[in-house]
């Protein structure tokens, strides 16, 4: 099932052991190499320190929030050696300009849809600039159309524009 990015944030993290809320998700940690949400920055209840909830520590995602075993499922960012590079990149896909491989400016990323089972970003929602917005408004790009992701922009395959698709005689 796909969910929009804003439905994944500001959700409680619930402990199976205590049955109580232990933290609240604040921001996703996006891996730009494969468009996967590796985890979430969280505000711990009763503590001022921000910790990280890793994807693999989530037992279930339901309408009430994220279910984990207990408070030990949250980690300090210093302890996450394998994710150190991704955390330091501090990549945020929202607001990134989107261009085609031929250099045409398409718009900016306004939100994205995530598969809740794998936390891979599946669809990228793009809003066109005001001048192009009169004719089209929004555009949704599948992850398979992404050609390259840089720190400054997202490059997608060229779009079909005004080309008619011919039906075969068998159809």
Buried (B, 14 or more C-beta within 10 A) or exposed (E): EEBEBEBBBEBBBBBEEEEEBBBBBEBBBBBBEEBBBBBBBBBBEEEEEBBBBBBEBBEEBEEEBBBBEEBEBBBEBEEBEEBEEBBEBEBEBBEBBBBBEEEEEBBBBEBBBBBBEEBBBBBBBBBBEEEBEEEEEEBEBEBEBBEEBEEEBBBBEEEEEEEEEEEEEEE
